[in-house]
Each structure stands twice: as structure tokens, then as C-alpha cells.
Amino acid sequence: MSVSCGVECVFVLGFARWMWKRCTYVGSDDSATWPAATAEEFETVPRVCRLILAVYETDLHNPQFPPAGGYKLNPDWVVKRVAYEQTLGRAPPYLIYTDHDKKEIVLAIRGLNLAKESDYKLLLDNRLGRQMFDGGFVHHGLLKSALWLLNQEGDTLRRLWEENGRQYSMVFAGHSLGSGVAALLAVVVVNHRDKLGGIPRNKVRCYAVAPARCMSLNLAVKYADVINSVILQDDFLPRTPTPLEDIFKSIFCLPCLLFLVCLRDTFIPEERKLRDPRRLYAPGRMYHIVERRFCRCGRYPPEVRTAIPVDGRFEHIVLSCNATSDHAIIWIERESQKAVQLMKESSPETITTAPKVQKFERLKTIEKEHKDALDRAVSLNIPHAVATSEDQSHEDEPEPSHAKREDASEAKQKSSGKSANWDQLVEKLFKKSESGDLTLNKDAAASKE
């Protein structure tokens, strides 16, 4: 009797300790040791959020749901807006916008539509360890959607980049479901830059807002110089290791699912998580917007922290009543805009240091952080992790002159045609089923390695 009572007391105390640790864990703890982001590197985020919100509008000349301050874009610079009727469920609606002020070509993709069955099909088209790509695992349905979108818009993006003197940056942006498509778009483009006219790696960028877990850890770190993930405080999606398809099967009982996942992951060692090559993560460099504090009511002035974490990469579920509201794009746009304004007002360097010097020093710091993260991934024996990126080493090689590039591209266009480029890539990565549908070839990644 006394033994059973003692075991029961130990169990109750252990459970109480676990409950206390889980209930007192707040979203800001994930980035407590990260350095603060600068206004210059983060000021693109509010603009990107507004472009994603613009995808929801049917007429930007007469917007129905503008954010505070408006969209701040020129409707005449919208190249194309594609709705569900045109995508036929292959991808979420998107918008292509040429920002001549910032010299950017932006492809913005909207988030999950709970009323659309096609969005669920994209999420459900996956299982753990199903699809390999570029030496790691990725979400099968999101990669398939990214390749379909590039096959549709590859010529348009290439034409816009060449018509603007090959000087503009190529920006892919998305929210929630769209963030996974945008991130894998960037990965495919970086690996096949010749299909977009030989655009340099440093001109390809991606902003994954409220990102989905769509790629394995080695890829998430490898492409941290290209992909930037933006997370608002307690957002549940980047923290939930449960496959996306299981999350949205349980969307109407999400608090129960989060609690069970939290309980399960408590008993899984960190080393086991890191060494599972099939486990998917939020991609790239992380920007964490923090605006609430433990045992405090209301929102505080937001601060932005940034890093390229390897271990401790948003691995803990936050049991918070804001876990779902922090996923909303409208809140992320609002808080990121506040954060940029506060950073600009409070930064003493804007007065004492020349902007070009600030930018150069920050670029060197960002490059060093990326190299350190790659080395950290190798030291932790992350599956398929590499110390240096092959793509980055190619960037250091001198590029041919503009005239030579034009001659080479013209010869290539005469022999095969521009549209054939993406078709050949799709044929390499896909195979046709008996019904005529395209299915991803599982051996495509193996041929690259």
C-alpha cells in the first residue's frame, strides 16, 4: 500500500512539474538568446505582407479590405492576378507584381482557404519521408504545386527579369499554405537558375510568412541565405511537428491536437528529432516578432529577433490562446509595420553611421551567421548536412559578359525554345500516370546527388 502511494505521489509531482513547465513556456522563449534584427533587413516584410493581402482583392483600383494605410502599391504594376478558376486547384491564387521603385519582381501567394477542397488536397498529398529533393525531404504536395506554378509562369518571370535589364531581384512570398509553395519555388529556382535567364543566387529571395514546415533541417539551413521565415509570437504552425495533413484534418479540434502533440514530444529526445531526416521544419532564416510577455496583459511594442537556429528551431508547442490568431496575415502585417517604425525611430546608427556602411557590415554578419549555422548542422550530425553550399561556391566564380550571356541564351532559345526549358525540368521531376496525371518521380533527387 505504501509503495503504491509513493509511486502515485511521484507520478503526480512529475505531472505537475511538466504542466508547470509547459504552461509557463511562452513564445518569446524560443528566441530569447537571438540578436535583434535591423530595420534595413526587416523593412521588406510589411511590404510583402501587403502584397500577399492584395491577392485577396478582386480589384486593386477599388479595394474592399485594405490594411491600415492602404496597400501602398501601384495597381498598374500588377502583371497578372490568378484566381482559383485559373489554377484549377493546382496552386493557391497568386499575383505577379513588378515594383519599379524597389526594383523587385514579386510573386505573392495567398494562404489556406478553409472553404476550398483543393487547398486541403495539396496538404493531404504527402506522408512522412515520401519525397526527396536536393539531398533532403520536402512536402510532396507543396513541391508539386511549386513546379506546376513555375511551369505556368516561368516564361513570364524570365521575360520580366530580362526586360528590366537583369537588375531586379526575384522575390517569392507566401503565407501559411502559400509560404510552403513559395519556399519550394525558391529552392527549385536556385537549383535551376539558367531557366530564368541565369539570375544570380543573391537576387533570389523568399519570404515565408507564418511558414509551414515543408523541408528537412539540412535544406532549411542550406537555403537560409535565400529564404526568410517570419513568425509572430505564438503562431502554432511553425512549431507543430505533426505533418500538415494531420493538422488540418483536426483543424476544428486544434487545441486538443496541440496539447497531445505537446505531451508526446516531451518524451522524445532532442537528438532523436535532429537525426530524423524525414522530419520537416520551417525554412531558412527566422524572424521572430515578440510582442507579449509572461503573466502580462495586452500587447507591448513589438521587437524583432533573428537567427538561423539549428537545434531548438521552434520545437516547443506554446499553449496559448493566441496560437491561432498569431497566424493571421493581417496581424503579422500590422505588427511588422509597427516594429519597422520603432526600429527606425530608436536606432542611433541612423544618425551616426552612413547607411552604406551599415548595410555592408550587416551583410557580412548575415553571411557569417549562415556559415556558422552550416557548420553547426554538420557538427550535430544532421543527416545530409554540408558545411558549404555548392551554389554559393559557384556564385564566387566570375560570370560571363552580358553580350556572351545574350548570345548563349539566343542560341539556346533557337534550338529548344524558352518554353521547353521548364517542360524539360517537369519531365525530369515528374512522370505521367496511366490516367494522364503528373506524379513526382521519387528518383529525381537521387539523380542529382
N, C-alpha and C positions, 0 to 999 in steps of 0.2 A: 504493500500500500504506500509506504513512504517513498519507495523507489519511483513508483508511477507518479506520485505527486511531485517529486523532484524533477522528473522528465517533463511533466506538464508545465512546471514553473519556468524551466529553461526555454521551452518552446514559446511560451507566452512572452517572456522577456525578449527572446530573439526576434519574434514577430513585431513586438512593439518597437524595438530598435530599428528594424527595417522600415516600418511605417513612418517613424520619425524622420529617418534619412531621406525617404522618398518624398514625403510631404513637405519637407523643408528645402528640397532641391529646387532651385529657381533657374530660369533660362539664362540669366546673366552669369551663372557659374560656369557655363560652357566656355566662355571667352574671358574669364576673369584675369588671365595672365597675358592676354593679347595686347599688342600696342594699338594706339588709336590710329584711325585712318585719316588721311589728309583730305581737305576739301577738293583739291585738284583731281585726285584719283576717284573720288566718290561722286562728283557733281554730275556725271553722266547718268547715274541711277534714276533720279527723279524724271529726267527727260525720257529715259527708256520706259519707265512705268507709264508715263502719259501716252507714249506710242502704243503700248500694249492695250491700254484702256481705249484708245482710238479705234481698235479693231472691233469693239462692241458697237460703235456708231455706224448707222447706215448712211448718213450724210454729214460729213465733217464741216460743210459750209453752214449747216444748221444743226449743231449738236444738241442732243436731248439730255445727256448725262455728263456734262463736263465737270472735271475736278475743280477744286478751288483755284482760281486764277486762270482757268481755261486750259486747253491743250497746248498752247504756245507752239503751234506748228502751222505751216503754210499748206492748206488743203490742195493747192495747185501742184505741190511737190509730191503728192501721193501718186506713185506709178501704177499701183494695182492694189485692189482690195478683193480678196477671195472669200466667199461665204461657204456655208455647208453645202449649198446646192452645187457648187463647182468642185469641192474636194471629194464629194461622194463618200464621205466617211473615211477617206484615206489619211486625212490630217485635220487638225483643228483649223478654223478660219485664221487667216493671216493677212498682213498688209506689208507692202514694199514701199518704202519712203526714202527719197533722196534728200538729205539735209545738206544743202549747199553752204549754209553758214558754218556748220561743224565739219564739213567735208566727210560725210558718212553716208553709206548706203545701208539702210536698216531693214531687216526682215523681222517683223514682230508677230508673235504667235499668241493667241489668246489661251486662257486656261480651260479647265474642265467645265463642261456644260452638263449639269446633273440631269437635264431633260433629254439629252441626246444619247441614244443607244450606241452610236458609232464611237463616241468617246470611251465608253466602257469597253468596247471591243478592243480598242487599242491597248488599254490597260490589262485586259484579261489575256491578251496574246503573248503570254510569257510564262515561264516556270524557272525555278532556280537552276542555274547552270545550263540553260538551253542554248544561248547564243554567245559565241566568242567573236571578238573583233579587235584587231590591232594588239594582240597579246593579252587581252583581258576579257572579262564578261560584261555584256551590256544587256539592256532590256530589249527583248526581241521585237515587240510591237512598236516601241518608240524608234528603234533603228529602222525598221521597215517604213515607218511614216516619214522619217527624215530623208531616206533615199528616194521615196516617191516624190517628196516636195522638191528635192534637188533635180530630179529628172524633169519636173514640170517647169521650174524656174531657173535652172542653171544657165540657160542661154540669156535670159533677162538680166540676171546678176552680172554675168560676164560682159554683156553689152553696156550696161550702166557703168561698170568699172572702167572699161576702155574708153567710152565716150567722155568720161570726166578726167581723162589724162592719166589714168592709172595711179592717181594720187589719193583717192578716197579710201577710207577704211571700210571694211565689210563687217557689219555688226549684226549678230543674230541674238534675238531677245525673246523670252517667253516666260509665262507664268504658270506654275503648277504643272499640269499636263504638258503645256507648251514649252515649259522650261526643259523638260527631258528631251523633247524633239529638237529644240534649239541647241542644246549641249551636244547631242549626237550629230547634228548638222555641222557644227564647228569642227568636231573630230574628223568627220568624213572629208570636209573641205581642206583641212590642214594636211591630210594624207593624200589628197588629190588636187593640189593647188594648180596644177597645169590645166585642169578642166575649167578653171576660172581665169584663164589668161596668164597663169604664173604669178598670181598675187602672193606677195611675201607673207610669211607666217606672222610677222609683227603687225600686219594690217588686218588680221582676222581676230575679232573679239566676240565674246559671247557673254550675255548677262542672263543668268538663270535666277528668276525672282521666285521666292518660295519654292526652292528646287525639289524636284523628285529625285529619289535615289535611282540612278539609271546606269551607273558604271562601277566596275570594281575599283578597289582602292588604288592599285597601281596606275590605272588610267586617270583617276581623279587627281592624283598628284602630278602625273606626267603633263597634263594639259592645264595646269594651274596658271601658266603664263598666258593662256588664251581665254579660259572660262572663269567667270566671276559669279559666285553664288551670293545672293542677298537674302538674309533671313531676319525676320522681325521677331525679337524676343523669344516667345514660347511656341512658335509655329510647330505643329505636330509632324508635318510631312517629312522634313529633312532628318528628323530624329527617329522615325519609325522604321526599324529594320525589316519589319514584316513586308513581304512583297506587295507592290502596289495593287495587284489584282485582289489580294485578300483584304486590303484596307477598304477598298471601295465596294467590296461585297458586303462589308459590315459598316457602311457609312452611316446607317441610321442607328447603330449601337456603338458608335466610335468611342465614347468614354469607357465602355466596358472592355473593348478591344485594347485600348491603350493601357488600361490597368493590368490586364492579363499579360500583355507583352512586357510591361514593366516588371511584373513578378517573375516571368520566365527568364528575362535577360539578367536578372540579379544573380542567377546561379550559373551563368555561362562565363568562363574566364575570358579576360580581355585578350590573352594570347590566342585562344581558340578562334575568337572573332576575327582577329587580324590575319590569321593564316588560312582563313577560308576564302579561296579565290573566287567563289561564286557570289559572295556577299556583296551587295551593291551599296553605293554611297552617294551622297550629294557631291556634285563635281566641282573641281577647281579651287581657286582661292575663295575664302569665305569672308563675307562682310556681315557682321552681326550688329543689328540695331538694338540697343538696350535702352529701355525707357521706363522700366518698373523695378522696384527694389523689394527685398524680402520684408514682409509684415508692414508694408507701406501702402496707403490707398492712393489711387489716381496715377496719372502718368507724369513722369518727370521729363525735363528737356532731354531729347534723345542724344545718345552718343554712339559712335560707330567704331567698332573694333575689327581688326583684320589680321588674318594669318593664313598659313597653309598647313593646317594640322594633319598629322598622320595618325597617331594614336589619340584617342579622345576626340574623335571627329563627330561631334553631336550624337553621341552614343546613348544618352540617357533621356528617357521619356520624361517630360515635365507634366506633372499632374496639376494642370492649371485651367481655370475657367476661360482663359484667353487662348488656349491652344488652337482652337479653330478660327477665332476672329483674327488672330495674328496672321492667318494665311491669306486674308483678303487683300487683293491688289490695291484697293482704294486706300486702305490703312497704310500699306507699305509706301505708296506714293506720297501720302501726306507726311508721314514721319521722316522719310528720307529727305524731303524738301526742307523740313524744319532742321534736320541735322546738318545739311549743307549750309544753310543760313547761319546757324550757330557756329560752325567751324570757321566760316569766313569772317564772322564778327570777332571771334575770340583768338584767332591765330595771330601772334605777334610777328611771325615771319613775313606776313603780307606787307608789313611796313619796313622791316629792316633788311630783308633779303630780296634780291631780284628774282622774279618769277622763273626765269630760265634756269637759274642756279638751283632753285627749289626742285624743279621738275627733274633735272639731271641727277641730283642727289637721291631723290625718291626712286627714280628708275633703277639706279644702282642697288638700292636697298631691296627693291622688289625682286630683281634678278638674283641677288644673294639669298633671299628667303626661299626662292624656288629651288635653287641648287641645294640648299640645306635640307629642304623637305625631301628631295630626291635621295639624298644621302641617308637621311633618317629612315626612309622606306626600305632601303637596302639593308641598313643595319638591323632593322626589325624583322628581316627575312620575309618581307611581304611578297607573296607569290608574283612572279613575272616583273618585279620592280627592277628598274635600271637606274644607274647613277646619273647618266646623261641621256638627253633626248637626241635621237638621230636627226630629227627635224631641225633642232636648234643648231646642231653642228653644220648642217647644210646651209643655214642662214648666214653663217660666217663666211662662206665661200663667195667670191666676187660674182655678181650677176652679169650676164652679157649685156651689151649696149642695147638701147631701146630699138634702134634700127634692126639689129640682129634678131631681137625677140619678135619684131613685127614680121620680118621675112620668114622666120621659122613658123610663126603661127599661121601666116598666109599659106605657106606650103602645106601645113598640116590640114588646114581648112579645105584646100583644094582636093587633097587626097581622100579625106574622110568626111569633111563637113563638121560644123560646130555641134550640131545636134547629136551626132553619132558618139561624141565623147561620153556623155552621161549614159547613153544607151549601152555602150560597151561596159561601163562600170556596173550598171544594173545587171547586165547579163552575167558579169563575173561574180556578183554577190548574190544573185537570185537564180532560181530555176523554176520553170513553169510546170505546174501540176497538170494532171490529165484534164481537169476542168478549165484550165487556162489561167488560173490564179497564180500570182507570183509568190513564191515562198523563199525565205532566206536560205542560202546554202551554208550549212554549218562548217564546211571545209574551207570557206573563203578566208577566214582568219589564219588557218594553218598554212595556207599557201603564201601568206605574207611574211610569216615568221622565218 
